[in-house]
Amino acid sequence: MIVKTLRKLVTAIAITGVATFALLPAISSYAQEAETPAATPAAATGEVHEKTLIDKYKQGGVVMHFLLLASFLTVWLGIDGALRTTRKRALPTAHVAQLRELFKQGDYMGAYAYAKAHPSPICDVVRTGVSFIPDGKTMTEEAMFSELNRINGQLQGRNSYLSVIGVCSPMIGLVGTVIGMMGAFASLNQGGATDTGAMAEHIGEVLVATASGLFVAIPAFILYYILRNRVAVLLHDIQEVTAALFRKMPYEAFEGYHLGDEEIFANMPNWVAPAEGEAIENNGQAQA
């Protein structure tokens, strides 16, 4: 419940931030129009006007909108990934303790029912392993390995978008660089080398766009590798717990039994004739 609330809160903050910064150009234009015409220009007084963050944002050009969106996505994906890769969610202490107790008692049906009623990465792996015990050690280990791969893909799914942001953000900044350089050469062609003001403005656009792309990409890559390592540690811990649970498992005692409620689809080939006096069950119907 708390995790869902935090996710909703982060999403709301991200949407509000994107909407606010999307309206910043209009708000800034309105504020400039509202200024009194009697205001003395900074250039006339010789004062140096220090650009604010909003000024730099506007100077970076249209690519800054995309980089701003990428920065909000980076924050959201980082928080979401940190919440999803905690040990408390992957290996709840109560789940591990209860599964160990049921295994000690030999109550594998109870362990299966408990794991199914309490979904978590450790319970999902144990439930899968218990259902494959009658098929032998090899099939049981392969089934648990497959379930671990599914959990790994689930945990790494959103984290991979951080890597995408880390790769694409410098490219977006490079687009701003190219646009700024095109503007700089255009102003040089129109006004000549004496129009240093226009040149400086376009060069500033180039630098702001390039720096912003790197500013977004570096934290995205850092978060991606941190979360990837957290997932690797969690999967290793899950493997250790399950290996301890299934150690010395008497697989031969389960032959002929069916644990769990998963449907088994394999059946005898329909071209094999049943033995005399026996019936073969096919699609829920008995054939003589």
Secondary structure, DSSP 4 states (H G I P E B T S, - for coil): -HHHHHHHHHHHHHHHHHHHHHHHHHHHHHHHHTS-TTPPPHHHHTPPPPP-HHHHHHHT-THHHHHHHHHHHHHHHHHHHHHHT-HHHHS-HHHHHHHHHHHHHT-HHHHHHHHHHS-SHHHHHHHHHHHTGGG-HHHHHHHHHHHHHHHHHHHHTTHHHHHHHHHHHHHHHHHHHHHHHHHHHHHHHHH-TT-HHHHHHHHHHHHHHHHHHHHHHHHHHHHHHHHHHHHHHHHHHHHHHHHHHTTT--GGGGTT---SSPPP-----TTSPPPTT--EEETTEEE-
